[in-house]
C-alpha cells in the first residue's frame, strides 16, 4: 500500500504524524482513535504567536489599554 496524506494524521500542535496500518474501510475510525489517544496524552496546547505583522500590531495596540 502506498501512503497518502489521507492515510495519516499529523498533530497540529507538536507535528507528530501517525499512520495506522489498517484496511482502508477501517481507516477513518482508526485515525479518530489515534487522534483521541494522542490528545489525551498531549500537554495543554501551546499558545502560537500571531501569524501576520498586522495581527501583531493589533495585538500590541490592544494590550496597551
C-alpha positions in Angstrom: 0.0 0.0 0.0 1.3 3.5 -0.8 0.7 6.1 1.9 -1.1 9.3 1.0 -2.0 12.3 3.1 -5.4 10.8 3.7 -3.8 7.7 5.3 -2.2 9.6 8.1 -2.9 12.3 10.7 -0.5 15.0 11.9 -0.9 16.7 15.2 -1.3 20.4 14.7 0.4 21.2 18.0 3.5 19.1 18.0 3.8 17.8 14.4 3.8 14.2 15.3 2.5 12.0 12.5 0.5 8.8 12.9 -0.2 6.3 10.1 -2.4 3.4 11.3 -1.8 0.2 9.5 -5.4 -0.9 8.9 -7.6 -1.8 6.0 -9.0 1.2 4.0 -12.6 0.7 5.2 -11.4 1.0 8.8 -9.1 3.9 8.3 -11.4 6.7 9.4 -12.2 5.0 12.7 -8.5 4.2 13.3 -7.4 7.8 12.7 -10.1 9.1 15.1 -8.9 6.6 17.7 -5.3 7.8 17.2 -6.4 11.5 17.5 -8.2 10.8 20.7 -5.4 8.8 22.2 -2.8 11.4 21.2 -5.0 14.3 22.6 -5.4 12.5 25.9 -1.6 12.2 26.3 -0.8 15.6 24.9 0.1 18.5 27.2 -2.0 21.7 27.1 -1.9 23.3 23.6 0.8 25.9 23.3 -0.1 29.5 22.5 1.0 30.3 19.0 2.3 33.7 18.1 0.3 35.8 15.6 1.0 35.0 12.0 1.0 38.3 10.3 2.5 41.7 11.2 -0.9 43.4 11.1 -2.2 41.0 13.7 0.9 41.7 15.8 0.3 45.4 15.6 -3.4 45.0 16.6 -2.4 42.7 19.5 0.2 45.2 20.8 -2.2 48.1 20.4 -4.9 46.3 22.3 -2.6 45.3 25.2 -1.7 49.0 26.0 -5.1 49.8 27.1 
